[in-house]
Every structure is written in structure tokens, then in C-alpha cells.
Amino acid sequence: MQDASFYQGLCVGIIMGAEDNAHYDKKICVPNNMGIKDRLMVVKNYVDTQPKRMSEAYASLVFDALVQKWPCSPK
């Protein structure tokens, strides 16, 4: 069994990967002053409101949480 730090790192990695991928498509634009704890809280709060989606891939929930909170504005 993995320890908690492994899962914390995995969670952060998925969040950063989803954000990085969506940033290139101009879908997620997190302000520069937001840290990893801000991102984690946004994802946690979103996931807490989505109990029916717990069987979905975590990255899908992460993407939806971040794009809802920090969508890129059209130019």
C-alpha cells in the first residue's frame, strides 16, 4: 500500500498535467498569483459537489473544476 504522500503527489501531478494541457488549448487560464494549494482547493470543492461522478476519471473532474473556476477569456 502506498503512503499518503504518494497519493498527494499523484493528485498534484494530475492537476498540473490537466492544467498544462488545457492551457495550450486556451481553455484554462489560472492567474499567476494562484499556488498549488489554491488549485487543490478548487478541485476538492468541485469534487465534493459531484458525488454522482466519482466513477469517472479523476483528470476529467480536475479539468471541469479548473475550467469552471478559471476559463480563458475570449480575445
C-alpha positions, 0 to 999 in steps of 0.5 A: 500500500502506498503512503499518503504522500504518494497519493498527494503527489499523484493528485498534484501531478494530475492537476498540473498535467490537466492544467498544462494541457488545457492551457495550450488549448486556451481553455484554462487560464489560472492567474499567476498569483494562484499556488498549488494549494489554491488549485487543490482547493478548487478541485476538492470543492468541485469534487465534493459537489459531484458525488454522482461522478466519482466513477469517472476519471479523476483528470476529467473532474480536475479539468471541469473544476479548473475550467469552471473556476478559471476559463480563458477569456475570449480575445 
